[in-house]
Amino acid sequence: MSLISDFINLDLSDVTPKSIFEYIWIDGSGMGLRSKARTLDGPITDPSKLPKWNFDGSSTGQAPGEDSEVILYPQAVFPDPFRRGNHKLVMCDAYTPAGEPIPTNKRHGAAKIFSHPDVVAEETWYGIEQEYTLLQKDMNWPLGWPVGGFPGPQGPYYCGIGADKAFGRDIVDAHYKACLYAGINISGINGEVMPGQWEFQVGPSTGISAADQVWVARYILERITEIAGVVLSLDPKPIQGDWNGAGAHTNYSTKSMREDGGYEIIKKAIEKLGLRHKEHIAAYGEGNERRLTGRHETADINTFLWGVANRGASIRVGRDTEKEGKGYFEDRRPASNMDPYVVTSMIAQTTILWKP
């Protein structure tokens, strides 16, 4: 008797030249991901060779019912770790039929910033540390926590090993390998300070591709947690009290920062970020005020400060950067639910294009 897994794992390459393309987009919430699949001839890896498509925007909070068609523009293509073979995941952004970006399309504005000649010349690099929490499906409570109760206090869980310290490692490792299969530059994973919380890192990646990769990595994680019957949360403070929140620390450098004398460029960039602290905080994720309290390895949301090796600062500069006089810095303010298109482009715009 055949099993459903036999059909899921069917290799189509010997019987048809057709491939399945999963079109992915961000919905009206600005955080939710949606996707649908279509069949096309032949393996295609160039997004410009893929056809545009449409969806019912009235069902995703992105268009009124009387004029509901929204158009998907393919922007980045990745090997599909679920279907494998020549099948692909396609990251898209959304437009009106007239070709105008819809309000929730943050990629369009980011692409304008990243295509600016001054930004292109600086070869912006990003390393994004995406923290997240795994929740038990039926009770919205962290994985591994006693039902209606609490585990022991924080301390043994960060990078912890053992059945009483690490909860959901199979999901985390499955995601790690699936991202590598998809060609995402995922550079590592680790257990976080709060039990049931984990982190993956994407980068170093250049320009807008860093944001594309984070979004597709989130999509893959959402699909894997769906299979596992576990809920993914990107809430920046999923559990109130003496527990660490979840962030998306964003490491950043430009060509000038990576060259000799770059430390002075870094300090000037940090000064600019300080002058626009309120604007950045407003764009760095919903509910971030519950996380940026000045405790649990954060600076207070209303305070901007930076320091070398200081995890309680808004901006942290590494010891190696200080010692070598060049390198990168870490913006610790973005929340786990931040939009990477917004955060990466805003950092570039402030540090390269903005004139105080």
C-alpha positions as CSV (number, residue, x, y, z in Angstrom):
1,M,0.0,0.0,0.0
2,S,1.3,3.5,-0.9
3,L,1.8,6.0,1.8
4,I,1.2,9.8,1.5
5,S,4.9,10.4,1.9
6,D,5.5,8.3,-1.2
7,F,3.6,10.9,-3.2
8,I,5.1,13.9,-1.4
9,N,8.5,12.7,-2.3
10,L,7.8,11.8,-5.9
11,D,10.7,12.8,-8.3
12,L,9.0,14.4,-11.3
13,S,12.2,15.0,-13.3
14,D,12.0,11.8,-15.3
15,V,8.4,12.2,-16.4
16,T,7.8,15.9,-17.0
17,P,9.8,19.1,-17.7
18,K,7.4,21.0,-15.5
19,S,8.3,22.5,-12.1
20,I,6.3,23.8,-9.2
21,F,6.9,27.5,-8.1
22,E,5.7,28.5,-4.7
23,Y,5.0,32.3,-4.8
24,I,5.5,33.9,-1.3
25,W,4.4,37.3,-0.2
26,I,3.8,39.4,3.0
27,D,0.2,39.9,3.8
28,G,-1.7,43.0,5.1
29,S,-0.5,42.5,8.7
30,G,3.0,43.3,7.5
31,M,4.2,40.2,9.3
32,G,2.2,37.3,8.1
33,L,3.4,35.2,5.1
34,R,1.1,33.8,2.4
35,S,1.9,31.6,-0.5
36,K,0.4,29.7,-3.4
37,A,1.9,27.4,-6.1
38,R,1.8,27.2,-9.8
39,T,3.2,24.9,-12.5
40,L,5.6,26.3,-15.1
41,D,7.8,24.7,-17.8
42,G,11.4,24.0,-17.0
43,P,13.8,25.0,-14.2
44,I,13.9,28.8,-13.9
45,T,16.4,30.5,-11.5
46,D,16.1,34.1,-12.7
47,P,13.1,36.0,-11.2
48,S,12.9,38.2,-14.2
49,K,12.0,35.2,-16.3
50,L,9.1,34.2,-14.1
51,P,5.6,35.5,-14.9
52,K,3.8,38.0,-12.6
53,W,0.8,36.5,-10.8
54,N,-2.2,37.8,-8.9
55,F,-4.1,37.1,-5.7
56,D,-7.3,38.1,-3.9
57,G,-6.1,41.1,-1.8
58,S,-9.5,41.3,-0.1
59,S,-8.8,38.0,1.7
60,T,-5.3,39.2,2.9
61,G,-6.2,42.7,4.1
62,Q,-4.5,44.3,1.1
63,A,-7.3,45.4,-1.2
64,P,-11.1,46.2,-1.1
65,G,-13.6,43.5,-2.2
66,E,-14.8,45.6,-5.1
67,D,-11.3,45.9,-6.6
68,S,-9.4,43.0,-5.0
69,E,-6.8,42.0,-7.5
70,V,-3.2,42.5,-6.3
71,I,-0.2,41.6,-8.6
72,L,2.8,39.6,-7.4
73,Y,6.2,40.5,-8.9
74,P,8.8,37.7,-8.5
75,Q,12.0,39.2,-6.9
76,A,14.2,36.3,-5.6
77,V,14.3,32.5,-6.3
78,F,15.4,29.8,-4.0
79,P,15.6,26.0,-4.3
80,D,12.5,24.4,-2.6
81,P,13.6,22.2,0.4
82,F,10.1,20.8,0.7
83,R,9.5,19.6,-2.9
84,R,13.2,19.5,-4.0
85,G,14.2,18.7,-7.5
86,N,13.8,21.7,-9.9
87,H,11.0,23.2,-7.8
88,K,11.5,26.7,-6.3
89,L,10.4,29.1,-3.7
90,V,9.8,32.6,-5.1
91,M,9.9,35.7,-2.9
92,C,7.6,38.4,-4.3
93,D,6.4,41.9,-3.6
94,A,2.9,43.2,-4.3
95,Y,1.6,45.9,-6.6
96,T,-1.7,47.3,-7.9
97,P,-2.8,46.4,-11.5
98,A,-1.5,49.9,-12.5
99,G,2.0,49.0,-11.2
100,E,2.0,51.0,-8.0
101,P,3.4,49.3,-4.9
102,I,0.6,48.6,-2.4
103,P,1.1,50.2,1.1
104,T,2.4,47.0,2.7
105,N,5.1,46.6,0.0
106,K,8.1,47.7,2.0
107,R,10.5,46.0,-0.4
108,H,9.9,48.6,-3.2
109,G,11.1,51.5,-1.0
110,A,14.1,49.4,0.2
111,A,15.1,48.6,-3.3
112,K,15.2,52.3,-4.1
113,I,17.6,53.0,-1.2
114,F,19.8,50.0,-2.1
115,S,20.0,51.0,-5.7
116,H,21.3,54.5,-4.9
117,P,24.8,54.9,-6.3
118,D,26.2,55.9,-2.9
119,V,24.8,52.9,-1.2
120,V,25.9,50.5,-4.0
121,A,29.4,51.9,-3.8
122,E,29.5,51.1,0.0
123,E,28.6,47.4,-0.5
124,T,26.5,47.2,2.7
125,W,26.8,43.9,4.6
126,Y,24.3,42.6,7.1
127,G,24.2,39.8,9.6
128,I,20.7,39.4,11.1
129,E,20.2,37.4,14.3
130,Q,16.6,36.3,14.2
131,E,15.3,35.2,17.6
132,Y,12.0,33.4,17.9
133,T,9.9,31.4,20.4
134,L,8.3,28.0,19.8
135,L,4.8,27.6,21.4
136,Q,2.7,24.6,22.3
137,K,-0.1,24.6,19.7
138,D,-3.2,24.3,21.9
139,M,-2.2,26.5,24.8
140,N,0.0,29.3,23.4
141,W,2.6,28.5,26.0
142,P,6.4,28.0,25.3
143,L,7.5,24.6,24.2
144,G,8.9,22.6,27.1
145,W,7.2,24.7,29.8
146,P,4.9,23.0,32.3
147,V,1.3,23.4,31.4
148,G,0.1,26.6,33.1
149,G,3.4,26.8,35.0
150,F,7.0,28.0,34.7
151,P,10.4,26.3,34.4
152,G,13.4,27.1,36.5
153,P,14.8,30.6,36.2
154,Q,17.0,31.7,33.3
155,G,20.6,30.6,33.4
156,P,21.1,27.0,32.1
157,Y,19.1,27.4,28.8
158,Y,21.3,29.6,26.7
159,C,23.1,27.3,24.3
160,G,21.9,24.6,26.7
161,I,22.1,20.8,26.1
162,G,19.7,18.2,27.6
163,A,16.1,17.3,27.7
164,D,15.5,19.7,30.6
165,K,17.2,22.6,28.9
166,A,16.7,22.4,25.1
167,F,13.2,22.2,23.7
168,G,12.6,21.9,20.0
169,R,16.0,21.1,18.7
170,D,14.7,18.8,16.0
171,I,12.7,21.7,14.6
172,V,15.7,24.0,14.8
173,D,18.1,21.6,13.1
174,A,15.5,20.8,10.4
175,H,15.2,24.5,9.7
176,Y,19.0,24.9,9.6
177,K,19.5,22.3,6.9
178,A,16.4,23.4,4.9
179,C,17.8,26.9,4.8
180,L,21.2,25.6,3.6
181,Y,19.4,23.6,0.9
182,A,17.5,26.7,-0.2
183,G,20.8,28.6,-0.7
184,I,20.1,31.0,2.2
185,N,23.3,32.2,3.8
186,I,22.3,30.9,7.3
187,S,25.5,31.2,9.4
188,G,24.4,29.5,12.6
189,I,21.9,28.7,15.3
190,N,21.8,28.6,19.1
191,G,19.4,28.1,22.0
192,E,18.5,31.4,23.6
193,V,18.3,32.6,27.2
194,M,14.6,31.9,27.7
195,P,13.7,28.2,27.4
196,G,11.7,27.5,24.2
197,Q,13.4,30.4,22.5
198,W,16.0,30.0,19.7
199,E,18.0,32.0,17.2
200,F,19.2,31.7,13.7
201,Q,21.6,34.0,11.9
202,V,21.6,35.1,8.3
203,G,24.6,36.7,6.7
204,P,26.9,38.3,5.9
205,S,24.6,39.1,3.0
206,T,24.7,42.2,0.8
207,G,22.0,44.8,0.5
208,I,18.4,43.8,-0.1
209,S,19.3,40.1,-0.5
210,A,19.8,40.0,3.3
211,A,16.2,40.9,3.8
212,D,14.9,38.5,1.1
213,Q,16.8,35.7,2.8
214,V,15.4,36.5,6.2
215,W,11.9,36.5,4.9
216,V,12.3,33.2,3.1
217,A,14.1,31.7,6.2
218,R,11.0,32.8,8.2
219,Y,8.7,31.1,5.6
220,I,10.7,27.9,5.8
221,L,10.5,27.9,9.6
222,E,6.8,28.5,9.5
223,R,6.4,25.6,7.2
224,I,8.5,23.3,9.4
225,T,6.7,24.3,12.6
226,E,3.4,23.6,10.7
227,I,4.6,20.0,10.0
228,A,5.7,19.6,13.6
229,G,2.4,20.9,15.1
230,V,4.2,23.7,16.9
231,V,3.4,27.5,16.7
232,L,6.1,30.0,15.7
233,S,6.0,33.3,17.6
234,L,8.0,36.4,16.6
235,D,6.5,38.4,19.5
236,P,9.3,40.5,21.1
237,K,8.1,39.7,24.6
238,P,6.0,36.5,24.5
239,I,6.2,36.0,28.3
240,Q,6.0,38.9,30.7
241,G,8.2,38.9,33.7
242,D,11.8,38.1,34.4
243,W,12.3,36.5,31.0
244,N,14.4,37.7,28.0
245,G,12.5,39.1,25.1
246,A,13.2,38.3,21.4
247,G,15.1,40.6,19.1
248,A,16.6,40.7,15.6
249,H,20.0,42.2,16.3
250,T,21.3,43.6,13.0
251,N,25.0,43.6,12.4
252,Y,26.1,46.1,9.8
253,S,29.2,47.3,7.9
254,T,30.0,49.3,4.8
255,K,33.1,49.0,2.6
256,S,34.5,52.1,4.3
257,M,34.0,50.6,7.7
258,R,35.8,47.4,6.7
259,E,38.9,49.3,5.4
260,D,41.7,50.8,7.4
261,G,40.5,53.8,9.4
262,G,37.0,52.3,9.4
263,Y,36.5,52.8,13.1
264,E,36.1,56.5,12.7
265,I,33.5,55.9,10.0
266,I,31.7,53.6,12.4
267,K,31.6,56.2,15.1
268,K,30.2,58.8,12.7
269,A,27.6,56.3,11.6
270,I,26.6,55.6,15.2
271,E,26.3,59.3,15.9
272,K,23.9,59.6,13.0
273,L,21.8,56.7,14.3
274,G,21.6,58.4,17.7
275,L,20.2,61.5,16.1
276,R,17.5,59.5,14.5
277,H,16.8,57.2,17.4
278,K,13.1,57.9,17.7
279,E,12.5,57.4,13.9
280,H,14.4,54.0,14.0
281,I,12.5,52.8,17.1
282,A,9.2,53.6,15.5
283,A,10.2,51.4,12.6
284,Y,11.9,48.6,14.5
285,G,8.9,46.4,15.3
286,E,5.5,46.3,17.1
287,G,5.5,45.8,20.9
288,N,9.2,46.6,21.2
289,E,8.5,48.7,24.2
290,R,7.7,45.5,26.1
291,R,11.2,44.3,25.3
292,L,13.4,47.4,25.5
293,T,13.1,48.0,29.2
294,G,16.7,48.5,30.1
295,R,16.8,45.0,31.6
296,H,17.5,41.6,30.0
297,E,20.4,42.7,27.8
298,T,18.7,45.8,26.3
299,A,18.9,49.6,26.6
300,D,15.8,51.5,27.6
301,I,13.6,52.3,24.6
302,N,13.9,56.0,25.2
303,T,17.7,56.0,25.6
304,F,20.4,55.8,23.0
305,L,23.8,54.7,24.0
306,W,26.6,52.7,22.5
307,G,29.6,50.9,23.8
308,V,32.3,48.3,23.1
309,A,31.2,44.8,24.1
310,N,28.2,46.2,25.9
311,R,25.1,44.1,25.4
312,G,23.0,46.6,27.4
313,A,23.7,49.3,24.8
314,S,21.6,50.3,21.8
315,I,24.6,49.8,19.6
316,R,27.4,47.3,20.4
317,V,30.8,47.5,18.9
318,G,32.9,44.3,19.1
319,R,36.3,44.1,20.8
320,D,37.9,43.0,17.5
321,T,36.5,46.0,15.7
322,E,38.0,48.3,18.3
323,K,41.3,46.5,18.3
324,E,41.7,46.3,14.5
325,G,40.3,49.8,13.9
326,K,37.8,48.6,11.4
327,G,34.9,46.1,11.0
328,Y,31.2,46.3,11.9
329,F,28.7,47.2,14.6
330,E,25.5,45.6,16.0
331,D,22.2,47.5,16.2
332,R,20.5,45.7,19.2
333,R,17.3,47.7,19.0
334,P,15.2,45.8,16.3
335,A,12.5,43.5,17.6
336,S,12.1,39.9,16.5
337,N,9.0,40.9,14.4
338,M,10.8,43.7,12.6
339,D,10.5,43.9,8.8
340,P,14.0,43.3,7.5
341,Y,13.3,45.4,4.4
342,V,12.6,48.4,6.6
343,V,15.4,47.9,9.1
344,T,18.2,47.1,6.6
345,S,17.3,50.0,4.2
346,M,16.8,52.5,7.1
347,I,20.2,51.8,8.5
348,A,21.8,52.3,5.1
349,Q,19.8,55.4,4.5
350,T,20.7,57.0,7.8
351,T,24.4,56.1,7.8
352,I,25.1,56.7,4.1
353,L,22.5,59.1,2.6
354,W,21.1,61.1,5.5
355,K,22.7,64.5,6.1
356,P,22.1,65.9,9.7
